[in-house]
Amino acid sequence: MMLQNTNWPPDYVRVWLDRQTRYENLISSPAHIVGAIEYYRTRPVEFIEDWCQTFDPRNAGTNKPTRLPLILFSRQRDFIEFLHECLKGETGGLVEKSRDMGATWLAASFSVWLFLFVPGATVGWGSRKEGLVDRIGDMSSIFEKIRFQLRSIPRQFWPVKFTEDNISFMRIWAASGESITGESGDDIGRGGRTLIYFKDESAHYEHPESIEAALGDTTRVQIDISSVNGLGNVFHRKREGGVEWNPGKQAVRGKTNVFIMDWSDHPDKTQAWYDERRNLAVDAGLLHVFAQEIDRNYSASVEGVVIPAEWVRSAIDAHEGLGFGDERKHACYAGLDVADGGGDRNAMAIREGVTLRSVEQWGERDTGITTRRALDAASAYARKGRRIKLQYDSVGVGAGVKAEGNRLKDDGLMPKFVNLTSWNAGAAVLNPDDRVIPHDDESPLNKDFYGNLKAQAWWQLRLRFERTHRAVRDGVKYDRDELISLPSTLPLLRTLEKELSQPTMGKNSRMKLIIDKQPEGTRSPNLADAVVMAYWPVDELAYDTSLEWV
């Protein structure tokens, strides 16, 4: 799982004392106030950690106070950076979150920072019901959180002539032009133009299409924040069409930039916490709700998922938990899924032994450039004594990979120790006369069970994840070569998790297993396809190609 914050929980007494010292220094000189305002003008993370507070009513009656300084753990700092980058890039963002990650509190704090330090900033907020946007005295409403933040910080940061009279129901404004306004339901986007607009729980709106149309004319920076709510809705479609943002990077203009807040990113949420919550959901018959709100599983209510999300999670860092040893000594394979045009993207996966080492995707349409880029990436893992087998999707535009490979080979430019192999998803199964369950004479033959190579490969990947899940959870012993591990350090891990659990399975007219990679409302799982190829090496004699293992 993800590494936890080593400085957690914070020493709240120390933080309060530091804030008191900071406040005394602030008010000791007008120059300090001016300097602080200039300092925070471009530093939202520092402003929030220095001054903002949060409120947790669950602490009432315990030894913990309900009012606490808002101290950010690492993923929350990334979240504030993400909002800032979307704002600077004038582009939209989408936050896919597990429950209770503090996303709304953080966005409310960012709104306060904008109101105080960005001249003329206009911030919009919307949710599906008015009571969720604002209810006086109810801290669960967005505007009560914003009012709480404003009243918690030093008044020296308030705009000139700003008083309590400027704080009202669903509206906060300053004489200098800054404002924070709220809307609800179908009224979202009907107000004035805004610098940035936050849509809270946006996967749960009744008429999301009309809201999207209205907001398109009123803001350049729309931030959708929500837990997931099934397939095919506007939130899910935007997520499918988006690009995952990584810390330290600029937001991609003209795209929906995606930020993921998983429960494992929270330093207070351990595996024991997760297991307890899941068991409660099982007892209550609400596992599908748990899967959506905690696991961020869009397909939680979809039947016939090939690789359940729970199995994928068990494989994260399995090479460490199960002690695989040095995987660099083992065989190396790669898979290349070639983009077929439009908004599709190329994807590549590389594994050493059974540990996935790299996944990446890019939007290049030229198959020649894609081939050379893939060969360069594979070369980093190839060395004397160990070849890397790079399998590519040879159907359709993927045929161009073979042409470029032939040219490089003829010109003596093919990277040393890298071999290209075509991989045809619609081809016949490998080892057709073997049993699906080895050494079981009652088990069907491969050729009678699988509809094609794609079905066989996805099923074999399913078995790897299932075995790994049982090994991690129940301690069942398997040969290392039958398992799989996904390092938590993979940059696109969250997107890969989602894609691996997207395909569903069924039967064709001949009652053979087939795989539906794109259930209605989803995009092609390119990263997952690349992983499937990397983990199911085809027989070198199965296809007619001059590039195989020369």
Secondary structure, DSSP 8 states (H G I E B T S, - for coil): -----TT-S--HHHHHHHHHHHHHHHHT-HHHHHHHHHHHTT-HHHHHHHH-EEE-GGGTTSSS-SEEE----HHHHHHHHHHHHHHHHT--EEEEE-SSS-HHHHHHHHHHHHHHHSTT-EEEEEESSHHHH--TT-TTSHHHHHHHHHHHS-GGGS-TT--GGGEETTEEE-TTS-EEEEEEGGGTT-S---SEEEEETGGG-SSHHHHHHHHTTT-S-EEEEE----SSSHHHHHHHH-EE--TTS---TTS-EEEEE-GGGSTT--HHHHHHHHHHHHHTT-HHHHHHHTS--TTTT-TTBSS-HHHHHHTBTHHHHTT---GGGS-EEEEEE---STT--EEEEEEETTEEEEEEEE----HHHHHHHHHHHHHTT-BTTB-EEEEEE-SGGGHHHHHHHHHHHHTT-S-TTEEEEEE-TTS--SSTTSBSSTT-TTS-BHHHHBSSHHHHHHHHHHHHHHHHHHHHHH-----GGG--BB-TT-TTHHHHHHHHT--EEEE-TTS-EEEESS-TT----HHHHHHHHHTS---TTSS--TTTT-
